[in-house]
Amino acid sequence: MAEAQDWSGQVTLYGWGAGVTGDFTPFPGAPTLSFDKSLSEVLEDLDGAFFATGLLRRGDLVLFGDFTYTSSSRSGLVPPGVPASGEVTIRSLTLAAGRRFDTGGGSHVDVLGGFRAWSLDGRASALGMTAAPESKFADPIIALRGAAPLSDRWSLLGYIDIGGFGVGSDMTWQAAVTANYQATDNLYLSVGWRHLFLDYSDGRRQFEGAMTGPVIGATWRF
């Protein structure tokens, strides 16, 4: 009889210095708000942010999760020079499961399938009127996640997924790559880059944009 394999896992908390580009139409008839903001500009408008990922593995079975939260606000002028202010809160939860394939030399690739749930909350005020649109939807995704050792303590991790396909959004995809340093038996420190794109329209509001920038994280393995 084969011996039962134990579960192993890891949890990562990280900061993401994401610049924002894109267009947002909060409700029918509203002006389209265009964003093209550097990291320093994002930090000026950022009200809060939280990012976390987790992974569980038993043998070849892999369970993966990622949660992202950002909240930002800004004020200014929209055409034709009307004072306006707005707040946007974006939450996403990615859950996926799949199989790990060893590729030799300590490297591996995880093939995953799952979904990404979104919550887009906004509030826009202009000319004494306020609207607070909210959208919640979920996208199917397929993903690849791979890791390879660079030395005894350094490794490289990459992740890419794509989804939407008109089910929730028209398209969503993200890609990330990090270099990871093993500080202790259980603690790993990471630095890298992440890009997340969303193209969504429900007939009332539209959002097409991306968040991209450096990531810094700490991982605890157990």
N, C-alpha and C positions, 0 to 999 in steps of 0.2 A: 504493500500500500504506500502510495506517495505521501510524503510528509506535507502537511498543510503549510502554506506560506503565510508569513505575517504581513500585516499592512505596514507600510512606511509612508512618510509624507513630509511636506514642507509648507511653510507659510511665509510670505514675503510682504513687507510693508514698504512702500516706496513713494518718493516724491517725483512729480512729473512737471518739468518746466515747459509747458506746452504753449507755443504760439498758436493763434487762432486765425484761420482764414475761412471765408465763406459768405453766404447770403441767407438771411432769415426774414421771411414774411409772416408775422405773427397771426394775422387774421385777414379775411377778405377785405380789400380796399385799403389796407394799411401800406405805407411805404416799405419797400424792401430795405432792410438794414444790411449793409455790407461791412464785413470785418476783414482786416488785414493787419493783424497786430503782432508785434514782436513780443518776446518773452518779457521784456521790461514793461511794456504797455499792459500786458496781461496781468502782471503782478500788481499794477496800480489799481485795476478794477476787480481783482480777485477777492471775494468774500470768504471762501472756504474751499478746501480740496482734500480728498482722501482717496487713496488707492491701495488695493490689496489683491494678492493672488494666492491661490492655494492649490496643492496637488496631493493626491493620494494614489498609492500604487500597491498592487498585490500581484506578484508575478508579472505577467504581460498586461494586466488590466490597469488602465490609467483613468483617473477621474480628475478633471481640471476645472477651476473656477477663477473668475476675475471680477472684481467690483470697482467701479469708478464713480466718483462724485465730484462735481465742480459746481460752484455757484459764483456768479459774477454780476456786477451792475455797472451802469454807466449812464451819463447824461450828455446831451449835446444838441445839435441842430439836424433836422432831417429836411429834405427838399419840400417846399421852397423856403427854407430858413425858419422852420417852426421848432421852438424849443420842445424837447422830448427827453424822457428818461425811460430806462428799462432794466429789468432783471431777468436773468436766465439761469435756470438750474438744470443740469444734465446728470442723469444717473444711468448707468448701464451695468447689467449683470450678465456675464457670460458663463455658461455651464456646458461642459462637454465631456464625453467619455470615448475611449478608444483603446488601441492596442499599441504596445511598445515593441519596436523591432531593433535588436542589437545590430550595429553595422560594423563592429570590429574596432579594436584599439581603444575600448572604453567609450566609444561613441554610440548614440542611439537616436532613433526617430520615433516620435509618437504620432500616430494617425488618428485624428479625432473628428467627431461629429456632435453637434449639439445646437444650442440656440443662444441668442443674445437678446435680453429683454431691455427695453428702453423706457425711460420716463423723461419727457421734455416739458418743463414748466417755465412759463414766461409771463412777464407782466410789463405792459407798455403803457405809458401815459403821455398824452399830448392834447393840447387845446382843452384842458379840463376834463378830458375823458380818459378812462382807464379800462383796459382789457387784460384778462388773465387767462390766456389759452393754455391748455394742457393736453399732451398726447402721450399715450401709453401703447406700446406695441412690441412684438417680438419677431426676430428674424432667425431662420435656420442658418447655420454656418457649418462649414467644413474647415479643418485646420491641420497644420503640420507644426510640430514642436520638436526641435532637435538640440542636442548638446554634444560637445566634443572637448576632450581635455587638451590644454595647451602645454601644461607642465604639471608638476606634482600638486601645486596649489591653484593654478589658474585654469579656467575653462571658458568656453564660448557657448552662449545659448541663443538660439534664434526661434522666433515664433511668427507665423503668418496665418491669417484666416480670411475667408471671404463668405459673404452671405447676403441675405435680403431676398434677391431673386423675385421681387414684386410681392412677396408674402406679407411682410410688414413694411419695410422700406424698399425703395428701388434697388439700392445697393449699400452694403457696408463692408468695409475691410480694414484690417489693421496689420501692422508688421512691427516687430520689435527685435532688437539684438542687444545683448549685454555681454560684457566681460566680467567674470566673477572670480573673486579671490576668497579662498578658504582660510578664514581667520582662526577658527578653532575646529574641533571635531564636528560641531553642529552649526556654527555660525558662518555665513557667507556674506560678503559685501559685493555689491554690483554697481556698475556704471554702464550706461548705454544710451539708446535712442528708441523712441516709440512714435508711431504715426497711426492715427485713427481717423477714418473717413466715414461720413454718413450722408446719404442722399434720400430725403424723405419728403413725401407730399401726401396729404389726405384729402385734397380738394378744398380745404379751408385754410390750411397753413402749409408753408414750405420751409424746409431747412436743407441746405446743401453746404457742407463745410468739413473742415478737417482740423484736428489738433495734432501738433507735431512738436517734438522737442526732446531734450535730454532727460534721462531718468537716473535716479540714484536710489538704491534699495538695500535692505538687509533681510536675509533669509535665515530662518531657523528650521533645521531638519530634525526629524524625530522618527 
